[in-house]
Amino acid sequence: MARAGVEEDCSSFNRKRILIVGGIARMESQYRRLIEEGGGVLEYHEGHMKGGTRQLENSLRRADIVLCPVNCNSHAACSIVKNMGKKHKKSVHMLPNFSLSAISRALSI
């Protein structure tokens, strides 16, 4: 059962694959709950770029919407996400922070 207000706020991402790049790894389950209660599918990438960008690019290609909180990602990671979003014609939203409310607001667009 959806939490009060979640169904209304999240109706725009029903059945969509949402990629969150970065954020706080320990909050992944909360991100997943928020998105799945709205009918979406979460794909999460921790935002680490040391191992290369292949995994990120594969995730980004599958995504319908990409969210990237800028307060917990490096400048390089944010730039890579923006550039990949343009390359693959994906909707990328740069968020001010990693909070559930910031994610919910971005998805209600």
Long-range contacts (C-beta under 8 A, 24 or more apart in sequence): 2-37, 2-38, 3-37, 6-34, 6-37, 6-38, 6-104, 7-37, 7-38, 9-38, 9-104, 9-107, 9-108, 10-34, 10-35, 10-37, 10-38, 10-39, 10-40, 10-104, 10-107, 10-108, 11-38, 11-39, 12-107, 12-108, 12-109, 13-38, 13-39, 13-40, 13-64, 13-65, 13-107, 14-38, 14-39, 14-40, 15-39, 15-40, 15-41, 16-40, 16-41, 16-64, 16-65, 17-41, 17-43, 17-62, 17-63, 17-64, 17-65, 18-42, 18-43, 18-63, 18-64, 18-65, 18-66, 18-67, 18-107, 19-43, 19-44, 19-45, 19-59, 19-60, 19-62, 19-63, 19-65, 19-66, 19-67, 20-44, 20-45, 20-67, 20-68, 20-69, 20-103, 21-45, 21-47, 21-56, 21-66, 21-67, 21-68, 21-73, 21-77, 21-81, 22-46, 22-47, 22-68, 22-69, 22-72, 22-73, 22-77, 22-98, 23-47, 23-69, 23-72, 23-98, 24-72, 24-98, 27-98, 27-100, 30-100, 31-100, 31-103, 34-100, 34-103, 34-104, 35-103, 35-107, 38-107, 40-107, 47-72, 47-73, 47-74, 47-77, 49-74, 49-76, 49-77, 49-80, 53-80, 53-84, 56-80, 56-81, 56-84, 57-84, 57-88, 60-84, 60-85, 60-88, 60-90, 61-88, 61-90, 63-90, 64-90, 64-91, 65-90, 65-91, 65-93, 65-107, 66-90, 66-91, 66-92, 66-93, 67-92, 67-93, 67-95, 67-103, 67-106, 67-107, 68-92, 68-93, 68-94, 68-95, 69-94, 69-95, 69-96, 69-97, 69-98, 69-102, 70-94, 70-95, 70-96, 70-97, 71-96, 71-97, 71-98, 72-97, 72-98
